[in-house]
Amino acid sequence: MAKKALRKTTAKRPAAKRPPSRQAPARKAVKPIELHYWPTPNGFKISIMLEECKLPYVMIPVNISKGEQFNPAFLKIAPNNRMPAIVDPQGPGGRPISIFESGAILQYLGRKTGKFYPADERARVEVDQWLFWQMGGLGPMAGQLNHFKHYARETLPYAIKRYEDEVNRLYGVMNTRLAGRDFLAGRYSIADMACVGWVNLWKRQDQNIDDFPHLKRWLETMKARPAVQRGMALGVALRQNIDMKDPGVQSVLFGQRARTV
Ligand SMILES: N[C@@H](CCC(=O)N[C@@H](CS)C(=O)NCC(=O)O)C(=O)O
């Protein structure tokens, strides 16, 4: 991709000094994963996972308020014109692979690294259920609430109440699940990473976290993890001066319809 990469993390360790006779054969340098990203809860899922796994990556901003999600090069890897997406130069068989949809990316990175996504089928099903619950429930409902509550040009009390109620119900489900469990699937996993950026917005969603003590404890535990902090801080300055009520921004993001080829 032609865009400038803003940040790079590497998990390089200093090479240990060995006598010449015992030197290891030269290894190919690990190429960083490209993270096509904008700092939102969907983007954070992947920045958190990359940070947790200490995978080398470069972040390539996709400024969705300017319509960069429609750039032909981006659409090639993310045909749904939504970020996040990744390109892993060292994909299966050592060949590059691109992936869109945050849930699919999390599962891929979990399989690739063997981390935060157990191989045992029963444990994996536990993770998958809560990951899909986030993808199909918490994310879309909280996203719609955010739209009608904060961005819509008309105030539609029915729509706001519908999504506020739904987010409230989902918080209740999560709170019950977390009673007597540290994390959604028992052990810390990609399912927790998928949810944290959304629950972190509880105030903006007009929810009271004190009504959900297990969820509150989980959120505090999540936010205390350095990799979660780094993941949720990635690129936040990029959004700073963007006014989501600006008609220019709204015309890019809202009212999108099919584009014919
Ligand atoms: N289901 C997708 C949703 C991604 C998504 O909604 N991304 C938003 C930002 S949070 C986006 O790229 N929006 C661009 C647009 O609306 O054109 C995923 O989880 O990857």
The ligand as an SDF file (V2000), in Angstrom:
LIG
                    3D

 20 19  0  0  0  0  0  0  0  0999 V2000
  -17.6620   -5.9730   11.0120 N   0  0  0  0  0  0  0  0  0  0  0  0
  -16.5610   -5.0830   10.7510 C   0  0  0  0  0  0  0  0  0  0  0  0
  -16.9520   -3.6860   11.1480 C   0  0  0  0  0  0  0  0  0  0  0  0
  -15.8510   -2.7030   10.9170 C   0  0  0  0  0  0  0  0  0  0  0  0
  -16.3560   -1.2610   10.9510 C   0  0  0  0  0  0  0  0  0  0  0  0
  -17.5490   -1.0030   11.1210 O   0  0  0  0  0  0  0  0  0  0  0  0
  -15.4220   -0.3210   10.7820 N   0  0  0  0  0  0  0  0  0  0  0  0
  -15.8130    1.0680   10.6900 C   0  0  0  0  0  0  0  0  0  0  0  0
  -15.1280    1.8900   11.7480 C   0  0  0  0  0  0  0  0  0  0  0  0
  -15.4880    1.3180   13.3750 S   0  0  0  0  0  0  0  0  0  0  0  0
  -15.4120    1.6130    9.3400 C   0  0  0  0  0  0  0  0  0  0  0  0
  -14.3790    1.2550    8.7920 O   0  0  0  0  0  0  0  0  0  0  0  0
  -16.2320    2.5020    8.7780 N   0  0  0  0  0  0  0  0  0  0  0  0
  -16.0160    3.0570    7.4920 C   0  0  0  0  0  0  0  0  0  0  0  0
  -17.3230    3.4600    6.8280 C   0  0  0  0  0  0  0  0  0  0  0  0
  -18.3410    3.4770    7.5100 O   0  0  0  0  0  0  0  0  0  0  0  0
  -17.2890    3.7570    5.6400 O   0  0  0  0  0  0  0  0  0  0  0  0
  -15.3380   -5.5610   11.5310 C   0  0  0  0  0  0  0  0  0  0  0  0
  -15.5380   -5.9750   12.6760 O   0  0  0  0  0  0  0  0  0  0  0  0
  -14.2210   -5.5390   10.9940 O   0  0  0  0  0  0  0  0  0  0  0  0
  1  2  1  0
  2  3  1  0
  2 18  1  0
  3  4  1  0
  4  5  1  0
  5  6  2  0
  5  7  1  0
  7  8  1  0
  8  9  1  0
  8 11  1  0
  9 10  1  0
 11 12  2  0
 11 13  1  0
 13 14  1  0
 14 15  1  0
 15 16  2  0
 15 17  1  0
 18 19  2  0
 18 20  1  0
M  END
$$$$
